[in-house]
């Protein structure tokens, strides 16, 4: 069953990457003078689980640290607007706390996510930018203590960039909400939120 899930997940990932490639190819035809940027990024963030509805008498969770690494693909639509996609891998460490009766237990664990973002970045002047947009998030392995974070997420951020020739270094404080629209919704669905910063090293063609 797990192998079947992985195969389905990879097929979905390849399909989305193919769609992104076709979209960028079409954009290149429309905007022949646009620039393409590729990069690698690394991030650290605090995290927390929450529900949109309050639940009385249940267990709780304690947020810990999330770590992210990924690749970035940016396509300049105009001088100020850039369409950004890529592929991110993140690991989220959490502590689950059971209900206090009869005895309270604490369980440490983690979940991992693969994300395909589709973000619009607006350059404000030469050094700063604002970005935001949805992402398709996949959780390859299930942790029984936490509802699946697979679904449509959303992130927003404000950052700064320093460019030296074709190379650039950027720092982006950002907030991301996972499972805004879950693929497999549970009653009182738990949703993961992260807040931190991402460092990106990029090269513009």
N, C-alpha and C positions, 0 to 999 in steps of 0.2 A: 504493500500500500504506500509506504514511504517513497519507494522508487518511482511509483506511478505519479505521486504528488510532485516529485522533483522534475519529472519529465514534463508534466503539464506546466509547471512554473517556468521551466526553461523555454518551452514553446511560446508562452505568453511574453517572456522577456525578449526573445528574438523577434516576435511579431511587432512589439512596441518599438524596438530598435530599428526595424525595417521601416516602420511608419515614420519615425523621426528622420531617417536617412532620406526617404522620399520627400518629406516636407522641406528639409534643408536643400535638396536638389531643386525643388520648385522655386524656393526662395532665391537660390543662386541665379536662376534664370530671370527672375523678376528684378533682382538687385545685383546686377553684374559687378558693380564696383564695391560691394560689401566685403568686409573682412571676416575671416574665420579665426577664432582663438581656441586653442586646446590647452588644457592644464590639469594639474593634479591638486587635490585639496585634502586637508586634514582638519579635524575639528574635535573639540571637547565641549560638553554641555552637561548641565544638571538636568534631571528628569523628574517627572511626577506622573502618577496615574490618577485619573479623575473620571467621574461619570457626569452626564448631563442631568441625571435625576439623583436626588438624595436617597440613600438607603440606610435605614436604621437597624442597628444590631448586627451588622455584618463585620467582616474583617476590614483591614485597611492595608495601606502600603507606605513604604518609605522610599522616596527617590534617592538615587545615588548618582552614578556617573555614566554618561553616554559617550562613546568614542566613534568617530566617523572617518572614513577614508573613501576617496572616490576620484573619478575623472570628470572633467568639465569640457563641454563643447559649446562655444558661444558663436553666434552668427549676428553680425551687425546689420540691423534692418535700416537704420538711419544713423546719423552722427550721434544721436543721443540714445536711441533704443537698441537693445541687444536681446536676442532670443537665446536663452541658455537651457541646455539639457545636459545629459550625461548619465552616469551610473554611480550610485553611492552604496557603500556597505557600512552598516552601523551596528554596534553592539551596545545594548542597554542593560546595565546592572540594576537590579531592583531587590528590595527586601519586602516580602509579604508577611503581614502580621494577622494571625487568626483572631476570631472573636474571643473575648475574654472568658467565656464559659465553655467547658469546665476549666480548661487550662489554656493559657495563651502561648502560642508557638510562633517563632520567627523563622522564615525560610528565605535564604539567599538564593538568587538565581539570575538568569539573564535571558533576554530574547535578542534575536538578530533580525535585521531587516535589510532588504534590497530595495532601493528606490530609484525610480526614473522621473526626475523632475522636469517640469516645463515652465520655466520662470521667465518673466519679462524684467529686464534690468534697464532702469532709466538713469543715465549719467547726468549728474548735477554738477556742471562745471567740469574742471579737469581732474579733480582728485576724488570726488565723492559720487556715490550712486545709491539708489533705492531699488530694491527688488522684491518681487512677490509672485506667487503662482502655485498651482496644484502639483501634485506628484502621485504617481502610482506606486504604492508600497506593497511589498510582498514579504511575508514572514515564513521562511522556509521550514522552520521547525516549531512545533507547538509546545508551549509550556502550559501545563494544565492549570496552573494557579492564576494565569492571566488570559483574558480574552484576546483573540487574534487581532493583531494590529494591521493585517492586510486590508487594503482599501484605498480610498482617495484621501490624501492628506493635503495640507496647505502650509506654506511657510512665507514669512515676511522678514526682511532684513534691511539694515542700513550699513553701508561699508565705505571704506576708503581704499584707494589704489595708488601705488607708485609705479610708474613706468620708466624703464631704461631701455631705449631702443625698442625692439620687438618684445622684450621680456617685461613681465609685470608681476608685482607682489601685492596681494590684497588681503585685507582683514575685514570680515563681515560678521558682526554680532547679529544673531537671528533667533527667531522663535518658530518652532514647527509643531503643528498639531497632526498627529497620526490618526488614522481611522475616523476622519471626519464623516466619511461615508463608508462604513465597513463592508467588505465583501460578504462576510458571514456575521450578520448582526445578532447579538445576544440581548436578552432582556437586561436592562441596566448595564449596558456595554461599558467596559473599562476602556479608556482612551489614554494614550501616552502623549505627553507634551514635553518638549525639550526646549531649553533656552541656553545658548552658549555662543561660541564664536568659531568661525572657520577661516583658516589660512589657505590661500590659493596661490600657486605659482603657475603663471600662464605664459604662453608664447603666441603672438599674433602673426598670422600670415598675410 
